[in-house]
């Protein structure tokens, strides 16, 4: 499957999964700063993720950061 053949929910989860994996502390590394996390997602815009969904994710960054702070502070 490629592009829009991939279900929308799966394309959303791909971004969410990577963001969660890199923004959280793991036993083998510290959490990455949010600026770096967003940069990694943006870098995968054309190759790893749906470009439109990356644009939306970047657009809602302030909301993502607010939720992140509420949960992890």
N, C-alpha and C positions, 0 to 999 in steps of 0.2 A: 504494500500500500504506500501511496505517496500523496503529499499535499492534501487536498480536500477529501481524498478517499479515506483518510484517517479520521475517525470520529472526532467531533469537536471536543468532547470531554477528554479524550486521550491527548489531544493537542494542548489543552489547558493543563492537564496533569503533568505533562512533560516539563513545562515551565515550572510548575509548583514543586515537582519532585527535585529538580536540579537546585532551585532556590533553597529549598529546605535542606538539602544535603550540604550545600556550601555555606549556608548561614548559621548552621548549628555546630556546636562543639562535638567532636568525635573523639574516641579514645586515642586516636593516632594523630590528631591535629586540632588546633584551636578553630573556633568559628572565624570565618572571613568577615571583614568589615562590610557593611551594607553597600557602600560605594563599589567595592570590588565585586560583590554578588550581582549587582545590577549591570556592571560592566561585562561580566561573563555572559549573562543572559543576552545583552545587546550584541555581543560578539557572535553569538549563535543564531542571530536573527535570520540569516539567509540559509544556513546550513543545517541547524539542529531544530529550530522552532518555526512555527507559523509566524511570518513577519508581522501580520496584522495583530496577532495576539501579543507579540513582544511590544509593539507600539502601545497597545492598550495597557499592558503591565507597567511600562515606563510612565505612561500618563497617570496611572493611579498610584504611583510610587508614594506620595504623601500618606495615602490611606494604608498602604502596605506597611510603611514604617510605623504608623500609629498603632496598628494591630500588633506588629512585632514588639513594640515597646510595652504594650499592655500585657502581653503574654509572657515576655522574657525578662522584664525588669523586676 
